[in-house]
Amino acid sequence: MFPKLDPLLHSELRLAVMSILAGVDEADFTYLKAQTGATSGNLSVQIDKLTGAGYITVEKGFKGKMPRTTCRITPLGQKAFSEYVEALKTYFTSGV
């Protein structure tokens, strides 16, 4: 039997954001947008969904006079991401 995949992480853009954040201490919105190729609006919506689930935190501030939105993965998000990756691996190693 295949394990259930977290539907929140099964979205291409949300998975990309989580993959980036899992490998860094933090990433700002501009960096995430450049790395994913997402539009500002779509990225913002997906970040809100991940924040609402408790998978990431968002801090808004300024760098000089420019607004800056910084995202970090939470321990819950790291756990969910790791479990998702492990569950996904079983789909490739099941021998089917």
Secondary structure, DSSP 8 states (H G I E B T S, - for coil): ------TTTTSHHHHHHHHHHHTSS-EEHHHHHHHHT--HHHHHHHHHHHHHTTSEEEEEEEETTEEEEEEEE-HHHHHHHHHHHHHHHHHHSS--
